[in-house]
Amino acid sequence: MISVILQCQNQEVELARSLSALVAGAVEGLVSDVTVLDSGSDDDTMKVADAAGCHYYKAADIEAMSKSLRGEWVFLIEPGAKPLSGWIEGLGEHVSIADKSARFSPSRSYKLPFVKRVLSQKSSLEYGCIMPKREFVARAKTGASLADIAKGVKTIQLKCEIVPASYANA
C-alpha cells in the first residue's frame, strides 16, 4: 500500500485535479491514505482536502506527519500533476517487487512547447517520487519541503506516465 503526499499553497484547483486522478488507486486498494501538507494557504485548499477524505497538516508538522503514514511506500506528487492510465498497475508492480525509489515517465502525449521545455526550471517532483517509507521518514525534517526531500533521491524510471503540474498550467 502507498501513502500519497501533496504539498500545497493556494492550489485548491490543482489539488482537486490530482486527487481526482488518485481515486482509482484508492478504489483498487493501492492508495491507503492521502495527506495534504499546507504551506499557508488562504484559499479553500483545506476544504478540498477534507471533502476528499485527506489527512491535513501544516507543512511545519512534516516530521509528525511522516510517522502517521499507513503505507510502506510514499508517493510524493505536485498538486496539478496527473498520473495517466496504467499507473495503478505500473506502480503496484514496482512496489510489490522492487526496493528502489522511482519516478514516473514523462507523458508522451502532453508536451510543453520546445522553448518552455528548455527554459523552464525543473522541480524534483516533476515526475513524482516514490520511495520506501523508511527513506522518507529518514529525510523528513522540520522545515523541509517535499521537493527538498525528493532532491537527490536515486530513482529508476517507471513505464507508467504522468502529466506534470507545470504542463497542466501551460
Number of C-alpha atoms within 10 A of each C-alpha: 18 26 22 24 24 22 21 22 16 16 19 20 15 19 23 18 17 19 22 12 17 19 13 15 19 16 10 12 13 19 23 18 18 24 21 24 24 22 15 13 14 12 13 13 24 21 13 18 21 13 10 14 12 18 17 19 17 15 21 17 16 19 18 14 20 21 13 11 21 17 18 14 23 28 24 26 26 25 24 25 26 26 23 14 13 12 21 20 13 15 21 18 12 17 21 9 8 10 11 14 22 23 26 26 18 20 17 9 8 12 15 13 10 9 8 12 12 10 8 11 10 11 16 20 23 23 27 26 27 29 23 19 20 13 14 21 18 11 17 21 17 12 12 15 17 23 18 16 20 22 13 9 18 12 15 14 14 19 15 19 22 24 23 25 23 17 18 15 9 9
